[in-house]
Amino acid sequence: MILGNLCTRWCGFCSVPKGNPDGRDFGLDPAEPANVARMAARMKLSYVVITSVNRDDLADGGSLHFARTVHEVRRAVPGARVEVLTPDFQGDRAAVARVLDAGPDVFNHNMETVRRLYRTVRPQGNYDRSLDVISFAKSYRPDILTKSGLMVGLGETAVEVTGLLHDLRERGAADVVTIGQYLQPSARNLPVVSYVTPADFEEYRRHGLSLGFRMVFSGPFVRSSYMADKVSEEAALAS
């Protein structure tokens, strides 16, 4: 995770520390991209997922820092595949393009939840803006695998989940989707409304595949970056 350890958004599902840049040093560490690359090299990673907090206080949303981190990892571990899991950069397509121009193998931006629940789950996010980020990424760099993920168990209906999947395919956005069970990380976060059954997860998987996704990974313990290397490999084989 890059761009520091304080997020400027207050999403109800996330336990990452939040902060307001006013009155405190919220600057970026210029050595962070090189440090991330050095860590990846020392760990001999073959697949590197680079994600971040939201930095709405930065003019470019931190996209240049993202791009530099991708470049540094490429230099330090030339054989590794690189996946970026980005914020929405407030819908700034130039920022998205900047990250894509750095040459990641996979571009991931999570929808997280259905449209109706955005005000509760992602109050500073925007459903259509996130859809646009993913669809722009695919249109700008069709050679790069695109990916998105969502949580279930927050009060959504099955119809709303399949509606989200339809929206992603209608926009030609994501090649791969991950669907996992929301688990409350702390008492301060949103409660779990329901635990989705394995049968329902399987139905979401089948429905997503019927819509044309290359791969749909759906299950209680699925996370957007969990076993990301296997997800990427299987999606490439399914292309």
C-alpha positions as CSV (number, residue, x, y, z in Angstrom):
1,M,0.0,0.0,0.0
2,I,1.4,3.3,-1.1
3,L,0.7,7.1,-0.8
4,G,1.1,7.0,3.0
5,N,-1.0,5.3,5.7
6,L,-3.8,7.9,6.1
7,C,-6.8,8.0,3.8
8,T,-8.8,11.1,3.0
9,R,-12.1,9.2,2.6
10,W,-14.3,7.7,5.3
11,C,-15.7,4.5,3.7
12,G,-17.9,2.6,6.1
13,F,-16.3,-0.8,5.4
14,C,-12.6,0.1,5.7
15,S,-10.5,0.2,8.8
16,V,-7.5,2.0,7.2
17,P,-6.6,5.1,9.4
18,K,-8.4,8.2,8.2
19,G,-7.0,11.8,8.3
20,N,-7.6,15.4,7.3
21,P,-4.5,17.0,5.6
22,D,-5.3,20.3,7.2
23,G,-2.9,21.1,10.0
24,R,-0.6,18.1,9.6
25,D,2.2,16.9,7.4
26,F,0.4,14.8,4.7
27,G,3.3,14.8,2.3
28,L,4.4,11.8,0.2
29,D,7.6,10.0,0.9
30,P,9.7,10.4,-2.3
31,A,11.7,7.3,-1.5
32,E,8.5,5.1,-1.3
33,P,8.5,3.9,-4.9
34,A,12.1,2.7,-4.7
35,N,11.6,1.2,-1.2
36,V,8.6,-0.8,-2.5
37,A,10.7,-2.0,-5.4
38,R,13.5,-3.0,-3.1
39,M,11.2,-4.9,-0.9
40,A,9.7,-6.8,-3.9
41,A,13.2,-7.7,-5.1
42,R,14.3,-8.9,-1.7
43,M,11.2,-11.0,-1.4
44,K,11.7,-12.4,-4.9
45,L,8.2,-11.7,-5.8
46,S,6.9,-12.9,-9.2
47,Y,3.6,-11.0,-8.9
48,V,3.3,-7.6,-7.2
49,V,0.0,-5.8,-6.3
50,I,0.4,-2.1,-5.7
51,T,-2.6,-0.4,-4.0
52,S,-3.1,2.7,-2.0
53,V,-5.2,4.9,0.3
54,N,-7.2,7.7,-1.3
55,R,-5.4,11.0,-1.5
56,D,-8.0,13.5,-2.6
57,D,-5.8,16.3,-1.2
58,L,-3.3,15.8,-4.1
59,A,-3.8,17.5,-7.4
60,D,-3.1,14.3,-9.3
61,G,-4.6,12.0,-6.7
62,G,-1.2,10.4,-6.3
63,S,-1.2,9.0,-9.9
64,L,2.4,10.1,-10.6
65,H,3.5,8.4,-7.4
66,F,1.7,5.2,-8.6
67,A,3.4,5.4,-12.0
68,R,6.8,5.9,-10.4
69,T,6.2,2.8,-8.2
70,V,5.3,0.7,-11.2
71,H,8.5,1.9,-13.0
72,E,10.7,1.2,-10.0
73,V,9.2,-2.3,-9.5
74,R,9.7,-3.1,-13.2
75,R,13.4,-2.0,-12.9
76,A,14.0,-4.0,-9.7
77,V,12.1,-7.1,-10.6
78,P,11.9,-7.2,-14.4
79,G,10.4,-10.7,-14.5
80,A,7.5,-9.9,-12.2
81,R,3.9,-9.2,-13.3
82,V,2.5,-6.0,-11.8
83,E,-1.1,-5.3,-10.8
84,V,-2.4,-1.9,-9.7
85,L,-5.4,-1.5,-7.5
86,T,-6.2,2.2,-7.7
87,P,-8.6,4.7,-6.2
88,D,-10.9,6.6,-8.6
89,F,-8.7,9.7,-8.7
90,Q,-12.0,11.6,-8.5
91,G,-12.7,10.6,-12.1
92,D,-9.6,12.3,-13.5
93,R,-9.0,10.4,-16.7
94,A,-5.5,11.9,-17.1
95,A,-4.6,10.5,-13.8
96,V,-5.9,7.0,-14.8
97,A,-4.0,7.3,-18.1
98,R,-0.8,8.2,-16.2
99,V,-0.9,5.0,-14.2
100,L,-1.8,2.9,-17.3
101,D,1.1,4.5,-19.3
102,A,3.5,3.0,-16.6
103,G,2.6,-0.4,-18.1
104,P,1.0,-2.5,-15.4
105,D,-0.2,-6.0,-16.5
106,V,-3.5,-5.6,-14.6
107,F,-5.5,-2.6,-13.8
108,N,-8.0,-3.0,-10.9
109,H,-10.5,-0.6,-9.5
110,N,-13.1,-2.0,-7.1
111,M,-16.8,-1.0,-7.4
112,E,-17.1,-2.4,-3.8
113,T,-20.9,-2.3,-3.6
114,V,-24.2,-1.8,-5.5
115,R,-25.4,1.7,-6.5
116,R,-28.1,2.0,-3.8
117,L,-25.6,1.5,-0.9
118,Y,-22.9,3.9,-2.1
119,R,-24.1,6.7,0.2
120,T,-23.7,4.5,3.2
121,V,-20.7,2.4,2.2
122,R,-18.7,4.8,0.1
123,P,-20.1,8.3,0.9
124,Q,-17.3,10.1,-1.0
125,G,-17.4,7.7,-3.9
126,N,-19.6,7.7,-6.9
127,Y,-21.0,4.6,-8.6
128,D,-21.0,6.0,-12.2
129,R,-17.5,7.6,-11.7
130,S,-16.1,4.2,-10.7
131,L,-17.7,2.6,-13.7
132,D,-16.2,5.3,-15.9
133,V,-12.7,4.7,-14.4
134,I,-12.8,1.0,-15.3
135,S,-14.3,1.5,-18.8
136,F,-11.9,4.3,-19.6
137,A,-9.0,2.0,-18.6
138,K,-10.2,-0.7,-20.9
139,S,-10.7,1.7,-23.8
140,Y,-7.4,3.5,-23.3
141,R,-5.3,0.3,-22.9
142,P,-7.3,-2.7,-24.3
143,D,-4.2,-4.8,-24.0
144,I,-4.2,-4.5,-20.2
145,L,-6.4,-6.9,-18.2
146,T,-9.1,-5.0,-16.3
147,K,-10.6,-6.1,-13.0
148,S,-13.1,-5.0,-10.4
149,G,-14.4,-6.4,-7.2
150,L,-17.4,-6.1,-4.8
151,M,-18.4,-7.2,-1.4
152,V,-21.7,-8.8,-0.5
153,G,-23.4,-9.0,2.8
154,L,-23.9,-5.3,3.3
155,G,-27.7,-5.3,2.6
156,E,-27.7,-5.6,-1.2
157,T,-30.2,-7.8,-3.0
158,A,-29.3,-10.5,-5.6
159,V,-31.0,-8.4,-8.3
160,E,-28.7,-5.4,-7.4
161,V,-25.6,-7.6,-7.6
162,T,-26.5,-9.0,-11.0
163,G,-27.3,-5.4,-12.0
164,L,-23.8,-4.3,-11.1
165,L,-22.4,-7.1,-13.1
166,H,-24.6,-6.1,-16.1
167,D,-23.4,-2.5,-15.7
168,L,-19.7,-3.6,-15.9
169,R,-20.3,-5.6,-19.0
170,E,-22.5,-3.1,-20.7
171,R,-19.7,-0.5,-20.3
172,G,-17.2,-3.0,-21.6
173,A,-15.2,-2.3,-18.5
174,A,-13.9,-5.3,-16.5
175,D,-12.5,-8.6,-17.9
176,V,-12.4,-10.1,-14.4
177,V,-14.7,-9.7,-11.3
178,T,-14.1,-10.8,-7.7
179,I,-17.0,-11.2,-5.3
180,G,-16.4,-11.8,-1.6
181,Q,-18.2,-11.8,1.7
182,Y,-18.0,-8.5,3.7
183,L,-16.6,-9.0,7.2
184,Q,-16.7,-6.2,9.8
185,P,-13.1,-5.2,10.5
186,S,-13.8,-3.3,13.7
187,A,-16.7,-2.1,15.9
188,R,-16.5,1.3,14.2
189,N,-17.3,-0.2,10.8
190,L,-20.6,-1.1,9.2
191,P,-22.2,-4.3,10.6
192,V,-22.6,-7.4,8.5
193,V,-26.2,-7.6,7.3
194,S,-26.1,-11.1,5.9
195,Y,-23.8,-14.0,5.3
196,V,-24.2,-15.1,1.7
197,T,-24.5,-18.9,1.0
198,P,-22.0,-20.8,-1.1
199,A,-24.9,-21.6,-3.5
200,D,-25.6,-17.9,-4.0
201,F,-21.9,-17.2,-4.6
202,E,-21.9,-19.9,-7.2
203,E,-25.0,-18.4,-8.9
204,Y,-23.2,-15.0,-9.0
205,R,-20.3,-16.7,-10.7
206,R,-22.4,-18.5,-13.3
207,H,-24.4,-15.4,-14.0
208,G,-21.2,-13.3,-14.5
209,L,-19.7,-15.9,-16.8
210,S,-22.9,-15.9,-18.9
211,L,-22.5,-12.1,-19.3
212,G,-19.1,-12.6,-20.9
213,F,-16.5,-12.0,-18.2
214,R,-13.3,-13.9,-18.8
215,M,-13.3,-15.0,-15.1
216,V,-15.6,-14.5,-12.1
217,F,-14.1,-15.5,-8.7
218,S,-16.9,-15.7,-6.3
219,G,-16.8,-17.1,-2.7
220,P,-16.9,-16.2,1.0
221,F,-13.1,-15.7,1.3
222,V,-12.5,-14.1,-2.1
223,R,-10.8,-10.8,-2.0
224,S,-9.7,-8.5,-4.9
225,S,-6.0,-9.1,-4.3
226,Y,-6.1,-12.6,-2.8
227,M,-4.3,-15.1,-5.0
228,A,-4.1,-12.3,-7.6
229,D,-1.4,-14.2,-9.5
230,K,-3.7,-17.2,-10.0
231,V,-6.6,-15.0,-11.0
232,S,-4.5,-13.2,-13.6
233,E,-3.1,-16.5,-15.0
234,E,-6.6,-18.1,-15.3
235,A,-8.1,-15.0,-16.9
236,A,-5.3,-14.9,-19.5
237,L,-5.9,-18.6,-20.3
238,A,-9.6,-17.8,-20.7
239,S,-9.1,-15.0,-23.2
